[in-house]
Amino acid sequence: MMKITIVFASMAAFLLISCSGSNTDISISLKTGQYSYIISDSSGNPLVEGIMKLDSAKNELYRNNYKVNGSFTITKNSADTSYHGLSSLNAGELAAYYNDSTKFININTNPRIADANVFINAYVKGKEIKGGWNFSTFRGTRNEGGLFKAVMK
């Protein structure tokens, strides 16, 4: 009887441990890690290049929706400094929301500030994230934006 109780208790403990897991879901389409990215104007001319690192994707919202945290660096700026987004596109922290059903990600490149941010709206396709960006202010989205592409390293 004592052996059965020990075996049952061990199985129950194993089941609880294996079901508990963390908030990070490694089976989603969006993979954490480093990506090389390019932010271009609407004609495809590169404006900013760098490295984007996605550190975590946590299912904190509701089914298939994830809060993503990470950072980015800028390795190259173009000579074109006329676009408004340049003033708020500084290397540092980023925050995003990702929906694994639609494969859509919305990235805020400056989550600590509410005004004058560059937002990236893109889709995950394998090891690529492709879409567009826009510059948004309290007065609304400016008529400025372009293309975004990131490839996992």
C-alpha positions in Angstrom: 0.0 0.0 0.0 2.9 2.4 0.8 4.5 1.7 -2.6 1.2 2.5 -4.4 0.9 5.8 -2.5 4.5 6.8 -3.3 4.0 5.9 -7.0 0.7 7.8 -7.1 2.2 10.9 -5.4 5.2 10.8 -7.7 3.0 10.6 -10.8 0.8 13.5 -9.5 3.9 15.6 -8.9 5.3 14.9 -12.3 2.0 15.7 -14.0 1.7 19.1 -12.1 5.3 20.0 -12.9 5.0 19.2 -16.6 1.7 21.1 -17.0 2.8 24.2 -15.2 5.4 25.5 -17.7 6.3 29.2 -18.2 4.5 31.9 -20.0 6.8 31.6 -23.0 5.5 29.5 -25.8 8.3 28.2 -28.0 5.8 26.6 -30.4 4.5 29.8 -31.9 5.5 31.0 -35.4 7.3 34.0 -34.1 10.7 32.9 -32.9 12.7 34.7 -30.3 16.3 35.6 -31.2 18.2 38.1 -33.3 16.9 39.5 -36.6 18.7 41.8 -39.1 16.2 44.5 -40.1 15.8 47.3 -42.7 13.4 50.2 -42.5 12.9 51.7 -45.9 10.9 54.6 -47.4 7.8 53.8 -49.5 10.0 53.4 -52.6 12.2 50.8 -50.9 15.2 53.1 -50.3 16.9 52.0 -47.0 16.7 54.5 -44.2 17.8 52.5 -41.1 19.5 49.1 -40.7 20.2 47.2 -37.6 19.7 44.3 -35.3 16.4 43.6 -33.6 16.4 41.1 -30.7 13.2 39.5 -29.6 13.7 38.3 -26.0 10.4 36.8 -25.0 6.8 36.1 -26.2 4.4 35.6 -23.4 0.8 34.6 -23.6 -0.4 37.3 -21.2 -3.4 38.5 -23.1 -5.7 35.9 -24.4 -5.5 32.8 -26.6 -3.0 33.1 -29.5 -2.1 36.6 -28.5 1.4 37.3 -27.1 3.2 40.3 -25.5 6.7 40.5 -27.0 9.6 42.3 -25.4 13.0 43.0 -26.9 15.4 45.6 -28.1 17.0 47.0 -31.2 20.2 48.7 -32.3 21.0 50.8 -35.3 24.0 49.9 -37.3 23.5 52.2 -40.3 21.5 55.4 -41.0 21.0 56.7 -44.5 22.0 60.2 -45.5 18.3 61.0 -45.9 17.4 62.7 -42.6 14.2 64.4 -43.8 11.7 61.8 -42.5 10.0 62.7 -39.2 10.4 59.2 -37.8 14.1 59.7 -37.5 13.7 61.9 -34.5 12.1 59.2 -32.4 13.7 56.1 -33.8 16.4 55.6 -31.3 18.0 52.3 -30.4 16.8 50.7 -27.2 13.8 48.8 -25.9 10.8 47.7 -28.0 7.5 46.2 -27.2 5.1 44.3 -29.4 1.9 42.4 -29.6 1.7 39.2 -31.7 -1.2 37.2 -32.9 -0.2 33.6 -33.8 -3.4 32.9 -35.6 -3.0 35.7 -38.2 0.8 35.8 -37.8 0.5 39.6 -37.4 2.9 41.6 -35.2 2.6 45.3 -34.1 6.0 46.7 -32.8 6.3 49.9 -30.8 9.9 51.1 -31.2 9.7 53.4 -28.2 7.2 52.0 -25.7 8.1 54.3 -22.8 6.9 57.4 -24.7 3.3 57.9 -25.8 3.9 60.5 -28.5 5.9 60.5 -31.7 6.6 56.8 -32.1 7.5 54.6 -35.1 5.2 51.6 -35.2 5.9 48.5 -37.3 2.9 46.4 -38.6 4.1 43.2 -40.2 3.5 39.5 -40.8 5.7 36.6 -39.8 6.6 34.3 -42.7 9.0 31.6 -41.6 12.2 33.3 -40.5 11.1 36.7 -42.0 9.0 39.5 -40.7 7.7 41.7 -43.5 5.4 44.7 -43.5 5.4 48.4 -43.1 6.0 51.2 -40.6 4.4 54.5 -39.8 5.2 57.5 -37.7 2.4 58.3 -35.2 1.8 61.3 -33.0 -1.0 62.5 -30.7 -2.3 64.3 -33.7 -2.6 61.0 -35.5 -0.6 59.0 -38.0 1.5 61.3 -40.1 1.5 60.7 -43.9 4.8 59.1 -43.6 5.8 55.4 -43.6 7.4 52.8 -45.7 8.6 49.2 -45.7 10.0 47.0 -43.0 11.8 43.7 -43.4 13.6 41.6 -40.7 15.4 38.2 -41.3 16.3 35.9 -38.4 20.1 35.5 -38.1 
